[in-house]
Amino acid sequence: VYLETYGCQMNVSDTEIAWAILQKNGYARTKELDEVRAAVGIASCPDCREKAEQAIWNRLQHLKALKARRPQARAPLRIGILGCMAERLKEEILHREKLVDVVAGPDAYRDLPRLLAVAESGQQAANVLLSLDETYADILPVQTSAGGTTAFVSIMRGCDNMCSYCIVPFTRGRERSRPIASILQEVRMLSDQGVKEVTLLGQNVNSFRDLSEVQFRSVAAPGLSRGFSTVYKAKQGGLRFSHLLDQVSRIDPEMRIRFTSPHPKDFPDEASVLQLIQERHNICKQLHLPAQSGSTRVLEAMRRGYTREAYLELVHHVRDSIPGVLSLSSDFITGFCGETEEDHQQTVSLLREVRYNVGFLFAYSMRQKTRAHHRLQDDVPADVKKRRLEQLIATFREEAARANSALVGQAQLVLVEGPSKRSASELCGRNDGNIKVIFPDTELEDAAECRALGRAQPGDYVMVKITSASSQTLRGVLLCRTTLSRAAASH
């Protein structure tokens, strides 16, 4: 089997789950398309962006042509597509275009061996049924990330927020959380394998609630942050995200913990999650706070559940609660239905006021099944979206460069990931704020023993003195090798 992954990090996790299931059923994996005997899998989740989806259509056409050219003496090539796009466009993929043999939605990966067996007989096979309880809790994913330094751990599936632009609730189903015991087992396994950074992954991680333990099912629902609302009734019961974060961070003091994506509304006033971030040296002082727009009017149309003012109050609360917060990141969609030039300028001003270190900015593209598709008009012209996106990107880069330049002259703890893509004589890693750091691959010393220890390797923690900064990258000089605990104790 040959697997390609497109789209979000949730897809990387899905690929690992699907591969674990196939591996247990006797499949081997190849990186060479010509070696494929049974199937090609494409995990795809371009939920909000048309460009990503078009790339997958193009790839499927290429694979169909490859299948047609395959010599008759060889086993026929079977093409499969997995994930959100499979669920949403099943009819078009199977019947109108006749591009694939197997279609498996995000809750149907356990059925892959059967689907592939059906396809081997020459029939098309599909399962896109969504589940109310599937979390793949009993399946330990086979990590596919190069080097094994970092890993993503899926803690929940689906989403209940029903933002008007987003198709995730319709392609990934309702929100359900994986039992904490299963998550801890996977994180311990990763720690034993030498993984140094884990990102807890979900569509809305801070609404996590584990209902698997009976004694916690009657726990009261947490309150929303001031100025925030939700379209669904607050859910009672379960162990919450702060409990999970506490337990995960205790497994290995030398393993960094991150999480994405949280929803701004789910940082309750007691701020237990923010308190943990402040207290634990191995929980990164970095937060992803998806804003989507700086205009209260547009946020209401998007059904985000907060105003511009409430969002800014949360940002100030975060920075007051975690004085050492190193990095804020966010998502923005420009050109949403009905967005005026004034709305756009409010988003520009939000970028300037918050000054994010990392940003993900996109032009809006309407998706079928969403509330916006049924009730709103995609009335911002393409050329206007393009101009507004270019202005947002330019503003973000300008402010990110200013934010990152504040780190020049400081020593930053960096987790080494490997060689820089642009130069074999340089290494690349990320600091606590998840900002890329480039530095020369030179001999280093151990911070505690002051002796030469050769060169830094992927998975090492090193101190780097920052000498220059841009909007996306820091550059510096290598000081010494250290540990996460030692670095925390020295501050």
C-alpha positions as CSV (number, residue, x, y, z in Angstrom):
1,V,0.0,0.0,0.0
2,Y,1.1,3.5,-0.8
3,L,-0.2,6.5,1.2
4,E,-0.2,10.2,0.5
5,T,-1.5,12.8,3.0
6,Y,-2.9,16.2,2.1
7,G,-4.4,18.9,4.2
8,C,-4.4,19.5,8.0
9,Q,-2.5,17.8,10.8
10,M,-5.7,15.8,11.7
11,N,-5.1,14.1,8.4
12,V,-1.6,13.1,9.4
13,S,-3.1,11.5,12.5
14,D,-5.8,9.8,10.4
15,T,-3.1,8.4,8.0
16,E,-1.3,6.9,11.0
17,I,-4.5,5.3,12.3
18,A,-5.3,3.9,8.9
19,W,-1.8,2.5,8.4
20,A,-1.9,0.9,11.9
21,I,-5.1,-0.9,10.9
22,L,-3.7,-2.0,7.5
23,Q,-0.4,-3.2,9.0
24,K,-2.2,-5.4,11.5
25,N,-4.0,-7.0,8.6
26,G,-0.9,-8.0,6.7
27,Y,-0.2,-5.0,4.5
28,A,3.3,-3.7,3.9
29,R,3.9,-0.1,3.0
30,T,6.0,1.3,0.2
31,K,7.2,4.8,-0.7
32,E,7.5,3.9,-4.3
33,L,4.3,4.3,-6.3
34,D,5.5,1.7,-8.9
35,E,5.8,-1.0,-6.2
36,V,2.1,-0.7,-5.2
37,R,0.2,-4.0,-5.5
38,A,-3.1,-3.4,-3.8
39,A,-4.0,0.2,-3.3
40,V,-3.2,3.9,-3.1
41,G,-4.6,5.8,-0.2
42,I,-5.0,9.6,-0.2
43,A,-6.1,11.1,3.2
44,S,-7.6,14.4,2.5
45,C,-9.3,17.2,4.5
46,P,-9.4,20.5,2.6
47,D,-12.4,21.5,4.6
48,C,-12.3,25.3,4.0
49,R,-10.0,25.7,1.1
50,E,-10.7,25.1,-2.6
51,K,-7.1,25.2,-3.7
52,A,-6.2,22.1,-1.5
53,E,-9.2,20.2,-2.9
54,Q,-8.3,21.0,-6.5
55,A,-4.8,19.6,-5.9
56,I,-6.3,16.3,-4.8
57,W,-8.6,16.2,-7.9
58,N,-5.5,16.7,-10.1
59,R,-3.7,13.9,-8.3
60,L,-6.6,11.5,-8.7
61,Q,-6.6,12.2,-12.4
62,H,-2.9,11.5,-12.6
63,L,-3.3,8.2,-10.7
64,K,-6.2,7.2,-12.9
65,A,-3.9,7.6,-16.0
66,L,-1.2,5.6,-14.2
67,K,-3.7,2.8,-13.5
68,A,-4.7,2.7,-17.2
69,R,-1.1,2.4,-18.3
70,R,-0.3,-0.4,-15.9
71,P,0.7,-3.6,-17.8
72,Q,-2.0,-6.3,-17.8
73,A,0.5,-8.9,-16.5
74,R,0.7,-7.0,-13.2
75,A,-1.9,-6.9,-10.4
76,P,-4.3,-4.0,-11.2
77,L,-3.8,-0.8,-9.3
78,R,-6.6,0.0,-6.8
79,I,-7.1,3.7,-5.9
80,G,-8.6,4.8,-2.6
81,I,-9.4,8.1,-1.0
82,L,-9.8,8.5,2.8
83,G,-11.1,11.2,5.1
84,C,-13.3,14.2,4.9
85,M,-13.3,14.7,1.1
86,A,-14.3,11.0,0.7
87,E,-17.3,11.5,3.0
88,R,-18.4,14.8,1.3
89,L,-17.9,13.9,-2.4
90,K,-18.5,10.2,-2.4
91,E,-21.0,10.3,-5.3
92,E,-18.9,12.5,-7.5
93,I,-15.7,10.6,-6.8
94,L,-17.2,7.1,-7.4
95,H,-19.8,7.6,-10.1
96,R,-19.4,10.8,-12.1
97,E,-15.6,10.8,-12.4
98,K,-15.0,7.1,-11.7
99,L,-11.6,8.0,-10.3
100,V,-11.4,5.6,-7.4
101,D,-12.1,2.0,-6.2
102,V,-12.3,2.6,-2.5
103,V,-13.9,5.4,-0.5
104,A,-13.5,5.5,3.3
105,G,-14.8,8.3,5.5
106,P,-13.0,9.4,8.7
107,D,-15.0,7.0,10.9
108,A,-14.6,4.0,8.6
109,Y,-10.9,3.1,8.8
110,R,-11.5,-0.1,10.7
111,D,-13.4,-1.2,7.5
112,L,-10.5,-0.7,5.2
113,P,-9.4,-4.3,4.9
114,R,-12.9,-5.4,3.9
115,L,-13.2,-2.5,1.5
116,L,-9.9,-3.3,-0.2
117,A,-10.9,-7.0,-0.4
118,V,-14.1,-6.0,-2.2
119,A,-12.0,-3.7,-4.6
120,E,-9.7,-6.7,-5.4
121,S,-12.7,-8.4,-6.9
122,G,-13.2,-5.5,-9.3
123,Q,-16.0,-3.7,-7.5
124,Q,-16.1,-0.3,-6.1
125,A,-16.4,-0.2,-2.3
126,A,-17.4,2.7,0.0
127,N,-18.1,3.4,3.7
128,V,-18.7,7.0,4.7
129,L,-20.9,6.4,7.7
130,L,-20.2,8.8,10.6
131,S,-20.2,7.6,14.1
132,L,-21.3,9.1,17.4
133,D,-18.6,7.3,19.4
134,E,-15.7,6.2,17.2
135,T,-12.4,7.6,18.6
136,Y,-10.0,4.7,17.6
137,A,-9.0,4.6,21.3
138,D,-7.7,1.1,21.1
139,I,-5.5,1.7,18.1
140,L,-2.0,3.0,18.6
141,P,-1.1,4.9,15.5
142,V,2.1,4.1,13.6
143,Q,4.1,7.3,13.6
144,T,5.1,8.4,10.2
145,S,6.9,11.7,11.0
146,A,10.5,11.8,9.8
147,G,13.1,11.4,12.6
148,G,10.7,10.7,15.3
149,T,11.4,13.9,17.2
150,T,7.9,15.2,17.2
151,A,4.4,13.5,17.1
152,F,0.7,14.4,17.0
153,V,-1.7,12.6,19.3
154,S,-5.4,12.8,18.4
155,I,-7.4,13.4,21.6
156,M,-10.9,13.9,20.1
157,R,-12.8,13.8,16.8
158,G,-15.5,15.9,15.2
159,C,-16.8,19.3,16.2
160,D,-20.1,20.8,17.5
161,N,-19.4,24.5,17.1
162,M,-21.2,24.9,13.8
163,C,-19.3,28.0,12.6
164,S,-21.1,29.0,9.4
165,Y,-18.1,28.7,7.1
166,C,-16.9,25.3,8.3
167,I,-17.8,21.9,7.0
168,V,-16.0,19.8,9.7
169,P,-19.2,19.0,11.7
170,F,-20.7,17.5,8.5
171,T,-17.6,15.6,7.4
172,R,-16.1,14.5,10.7
173,G,-19.4,14.3,12.7
174,R,-20.2,15.3,16.3
175,E,-17.7,16.0,18.9
176,R,-16.5,13.0,21.0
177,S,-13.4,12.6,23.1
178,R,-11.0,9.7,23.5
179,P,-10.6,8.2,27.0
180,I,-7.7,9.8,28.9
181,A,-6.2,6.3,29.7
182,S,-5.8,5.6,25.9
183,I,-4.1,9.0,25.3
184,L,-1.7,8.5,28.2
185,Q,-0.8,5.1,26.9
186,E,0.1,6.5,23.5
187,V,2.1,9.4,25.0
188,R,4.1,7.0,27.2
189,M,4.8,4.8,24.1
190,L,6.1,7.9,22.3
191,S,8.2,8.9,25.2
192,D,9.8,5.4,25.3
193,Q,10.5,5.8,21.6
194,G,12.5,9.0,22.2
195,V,9.9,11.5,20.9
196,K,10.7,14.9,22.5
197,E,7.5,16.9,21.6
198,V,3.9,15.9,21.4
199,T,1.0,18.0,20.1
200,L,-2.4,17.1,21.4
201,L,-4.7,17.3,18.4
202,G,-8.4,18.0,17.9
203,Q,-10.8,20.3,16.1
204,N,-11.6,22.0,19.5
205,V,-9.2,20.5,22.1
206,N,-10.2,22.7,25.1
207,S,-13.8,21.4,24.9
208,F,-12.4,17.9,25.6
209,R,-14.4,15.8,28.0
210,D,-13.7,12.1,28.8
211,L,-17.0,10.3,29.8
212,S,-15.5,6.9,30.1
213,E,-15.3,7.0,34.0
214,V,-18.7,6.8,35.6
215,Q,-17.8,8.9,38.7
216,F,-17.1,12.0,36.6
217,R,-20.2,11.9,34.5
218,S,-22.1,14.3,36.7
219,V,-19.4,17.0,37.0
220,A,-20.9,20.5,36.2
221,A,-20.2,22.1,32.9
222,P,-17.6,24.8,33.0
223,G,-18.6,28.4,32.4
224,L,-17.7,30.3,29.2
225,S,-15.2,33.2,29.3
226,R,-16.7,36.6,29.7
227,G,-18.3,37.9,26.5
228,F,-18.4,34.5,24.9
229,S,-21.5,32.4,23.8
230,T,-22.1,29.1,22.1
231,V,-24.8,27.8,19.7
232,Y,-25.2,24.5,21.7
233,K,-26.1,23.8,25.3
234,A,-23.1,23.5,27.7
235,K,-22.4,19.8,28.3
236,Q,-22.2,18.4,31.8
237,G,-19.9,15.7,32.9
238,G,-16.5,14.2,32.1
239,L,-12.9,14.8,32.8
240,R,-11.9,18.1,31.1
241,F,-8.9,19.3,29.1
242,S,-7.1,20.7,32.1
243,H,-7.1,17.3,33.7
244,L,-5.7,15.7,30.5
245,L,-3.1,18.4,30.1
246,D,-2.0,17.9,33.7
247,Q,-1.7,14.1,33.3
248,V,0.1,14.3,30.0
249,S,2.7,16.8,31.2
250,R,3.6,14.5,34.1
251,I,4.6,11.6,31.9
252,D,8.0,12.8,30.8
253,P,9.6,16.1,32.1
254,E,11.9,16.1,29.0
255,M,9.0,16.0,26.5
256,R,7.4,19.3,25.3
257,I,3.6,19.4,25.2
258,R,1.6,21.6,22.8
259,F,-2.1,21.5,21.8
260,T,-4.1,22.7,18.8
261,S,-6.7,23.9,18.0
262,P,-8.5,25.4,20.9
263,H,-11.5,27.6,20.6
264,P,-11.3,31.0,22.3
265,K,-14.7,30.5,24.0
266,D,-13.4,27.5,26.0
267,F,-10.9,29.2,28.1
268,P,-13.1,29.5,31.2
269,D,-12.6,32.2,33.9
270,E,-10.9,29.9,36.4
271,A,-8.1,29.6,33.8
272,S,-6.9,26.2,35.0
273,V,-5.4,25.5,31.5
274,L,-3.6,28.9,31.6
275,Q,-2.4,28.2,35.1
276,L,-0.9,24.8,34.0
277,I,0.9,26.5,31.1
278,Q,2.4,28.9,33.5
279,E,3.4,26.3,36.1
280,R,4.7,23.4,34.0
281,H,8.1,23.9,32.4
282,N,7.3,21.3,29.6
283,I,4.0,22.8,28.5
284,C,5.0,25.3,25.8
285,K,4.3,29.0,26.5
286,Q,2.6,29.3,23.2
287,L,-1.1,29.5,22.4
288,H,-3.1,29.2,19.2
289,L,-6.1,31.6,19.4
290,P,-8.1,31.4,16.1
291,A,-9.7,34.8,15.6
292,Q,-10.9,34.4,12.0
293,S,-11.9,38.1,11.7
294,G,-11.4,41.3,13.6
295,S,-14.9,42.6,12.9
296,T,-17.7,41.9,15.4
297,R,-20.3,42.0,12.5
298,V,-18.4,39.3,10.5
299,L,-17.7,37.2,13.6
300,E,-21.5,37.2,14.2
301,A,-22.1,36.1,10.6
302,M,-19.5,33.4,11.1
303,R,-21.2,32.2,14.3
304,R,-18.0,32.4,16.3
305,G,-19.6,33.2,19.6
306,Y,-17.6,36.3,20.6
307,T,-17.1,39.9,19.7
308,R,-13.8,41.6,18.8
309,E,-13.8,43.2,22.3
310,A,-14.2,39.8,24.1
311,Y,-11.4,38.3,22.0
312,L,-9.0,41.1,22.8
313,E,-9.9,40.8,26.5
314,L,-9.0,37.1,26.3
315,V,-5.6,38.0,24.7
316,H,-4.9,40.5,27.5
317,H,-6.0,37.9,30.1
318,V,-3.6,35.3,28.5
319,R,-0.7,37.7,28.5
320,D,-1.4,38.8,32.1
321,S,-1.8,35.1,33.3
322,I,1.3,33.9,31.6
323,P,3.9,36.7,31.7
324,G,6.4,34.6,29.9
325,V,4.0,33.7,27.0
326,L,6.4,33.5,24.1
327,S,4.1,33.2,21.1
328,L,0.6,33.7,19.9
329,S,-0.7,32.3,16.6
330,S,-4.1,32.6,14.9
331,D,-6.2,31.8,11.9
332,F,-7.9,34.4,9.7
333,I,-10.4,34.1,6.8
334,T,-10.7,37.2,4.5
335,G,-13.5,37.9,2.1
336,F,-16.3,36.1,4.1
337,C,-19.9,36.6,3.0
338,G,-20.9,40.3,3.3
339,E,-17.4,41.5,4.5
340,T,-17.1,45.2,3.8
341,E,-13.9,47.3,3.4
342,E,-14.5,48.5,7.0
343,D,-14.7,45.0,8.3
344,H,-11.5,44.1,6.5
345,Q,-9.7,47.1,8.0
346,Q,-10.8,46.0,11.5
347,T,-9.1,42.7,10.8
348,V,-6.0,44.6,9.7
349,S,-6.1,46.6,13.0
350,L,-6.5,43.4,15.1
351,L,-3.4,42.0,13.5
352,R,-1.5,45.2,14.4
353,E,-2.9,45.3,18.0
354,V,-2.3,41.7,18.9
355,R,1.0,41.2,17.0
356,Y,1.0,37.5,16.3
357,N,4.2,35.5,15.9
358,V,2.6,32.9,13.6
359,G,-0.4,33.2,11.3
360,F,-2.5,31.1,8.9
361,L,-4.4,33.4,6.5
362,F,-6.8,32.4,3.7
363,A,-9.3,33.8,1.3
364,Y,-12.8,32.4,1.9
365,S,-14.1,29.7,-0.4
366,M,-17.7,28.5,0.2
367,R,-18.4,24.9,0.9
368,Q,-21.6,22.9,0.3
369,K,-23.5,21.7,3.4
370,T,-22.3,24.7,5.5
371,R,-24.8,27.2,7.0
372,A,-23.2,29.9,4.9
373,H,-23.9,27.9,1.7
374,H,-27.6,27.7,2.7
375,R,-28.2,31.1,4.1
376,L,-25.5,33.6,2.9
377,Q,-24.1,34.8,-0.4
378,D,-20.4,34.5,-1.4
379,D,-20.6,38.1,-2.6
380,V,-17.0,39.4,-2.2
381,P,-15.4,39.3,-5.7
382,A,-12.3,37.1,-6.1
383,D,-10.0,40.1,-7.0
384,V,-11.1,41.9,-3.8
385,K,-10.4,38.7,-1.7
386,K,-7.0,38.5,-3.3
387,R,-6.2,42.1,-2.5
388,R,-7.4,41.9,1.1
389,L,-5.5,38.6,1.6
390,E,-2.3,40.2,0.3
391,Q,-2.8,43.2,2.7
392,L,-3.4,40.8,5.7
393,I,-0.3,38.8,4.9
394,A,1.8,41.9,4.5
395,T,0.5,43.3,7.8
396,F,1.0,40.0,9.6
397,R,4.6,39.7,8.4
398,E,5.4,43.3,9.4
399,E,4.1,42.8,12.9
400,A,5.5,39.2,13.3
401,A,8.9,40.6,12.3
402,R,8.6,43.2,15.0
403,A,7.5,40.6,17.6
404,N,10.3,38.2,16.7
405,S,12.9,41.0,16.7
406,A,12.3,41.4,20.4
407,L,14.1,38.0,20.8
408,V,17.3,39.2,19.2
409,G,20.1,39.0,21.8
410,Q,18.3,36.4,23.9
411,A,19.2,32.8,24.4
412,Q,16.4,30.5,23.3
413,L,15.9,26.8,24.1
414,V,15.6,25.0,20.7
415,L,14.5,21.4,20.0
416,V,16.7,20.3,17.1
417,E,14.7,18.8,14.2
418,G,17.4,18.2,11.6
419,P,19.4,19.9,8.8
420,S,18.1,23.1,7.4
421,K,16.4,22.7,4.0
422,R,18.5,25.4,2.4
423,S,21.9,24.6,3.8
424,A,23.6,21.3,4.8
425,S,25.9,23.3,7.1
426,E,23.0,24.6,9.2
427,L,20.5,23.0,11.6
428,C,16.9,23.8,12.1
429,G,14.7,23.5,15.2
430,R,11.9,25.3,17.0
431,N,11.8,27.3,20.1
432,D,9.2,27.1,22.9
433,G,7.0,29.5,20.8
434,N,7.0,27.1,17.8
435,I,9.1,29.6,15.8
436,K,11.7,28.1,13.4
437,V,15.3,28.7,14.5
438,I,18.2,28.3,12.1
439,F,21.8,28.0,13.4
440,P,25.2,26.7,12.2
441,D,26.0,23.0,12.6
442,T,29.1,23.4,14.8
443,E,30.7,21.6,17.7
444,L,28.9,22.2,21.0
445,E,29.4,21.9,24.7
446,D,27.2,20.5,27.5
447,A,25.8,23.3,29.7
448,A,26.4,21.3,32.9
449,E,29.8,19.7,32.2
450,C,31.4,22.4,30.0
451,R,33.0,19.8,27.7
452,A,32.9,19.2,24.0
453,L,30.2,16.8,23.0
454,G,30.4,16.7,19.2
455,R,27.5,18.1,17.1
456,A,23.8,18.5,17.9
457,Q,21.5,15.7,16.8
458,P,17.7,15.7,16.1
459,G,16.0,15.4,19.4
460,D,18.6,17.4,21.3
461,Y,17.7,20.5,23.3
462,V,20.2,23.3,22.7
463,M,20.6,26.9,23.7
464,V,20.9,29.3,20.7
465,K,21.6,33.0,21.0
466,I,19.4,34.8,18.5
467,T,21.3,37.2,16.2
468,S,18.6,38.1,13.7
469,A,14.9,37.7,13.1
470,S,12.3,37.8,10.2
471,S,8.6,37.3,10.2
472,Q,8.9,33.6,10.0
473,T,12.4,32.6,11.2
474,L,15.0,33.3,13.9
475,R,18.7,32.9,13.3
476,G,21.4,32.5,15.9
477,V,24.6,30.9,17.1
478,L,24.8,27.6,19.0
479,L,25.8,28.0,22.7
480,C,25.5,24.5,24.3
481,R,23.4,21.4,24.7
482,T,21.1,21.3,27.7
483,T,17.9,19.6,28.9
484,L,14.3,20.9,29.2
485,S,14.5,20.7,33.0
486,R,17.9,22.3,33.3
487,A,16.9,25.2,31.0
488,A,13.7,25.8,33.1
489,A,15.7,25.8,36.4
490,S,18.1,28.4,35.0
491,H,15.3,30.9,34.4
